[in-house]
Each structure stands twice: as C-alpha cells, then as structure tokens.
Amino acid sequence: MEALLSLKLGNATRSKKTLEEVMSEISRNAQARGLTPEVLESILNDE
C-alpha cells in the first residue's frame, strides 16, 4: 500500500494534479479492485 501511494504521489508531482484529484483517483482505483471500507478497516487493524 505504501509503494502504491508513493508511486501515485510521484506521478502527481509530475502531472500537476491537485492532491484532491490524486486522492480521488486512488480511491476509485481501490474500490474498482474490491477494497471496501470493511477490508480497509481489517487491514488497518492488523498492525
């Protein structure tokens, strides 16, 4: 997850997108790949 965020933030600095646009794109991609709020909560609670 950290690697994906790092890549997306790197792309954002080169593409002139706003942080909000980048975050929305990440959210849409995660949802399209099946990441639900429940799955995310489970991942975060496993730490």
Helices and strands as residue ranges (DSSP letters): H 2-15, H 19-32, H 37-45
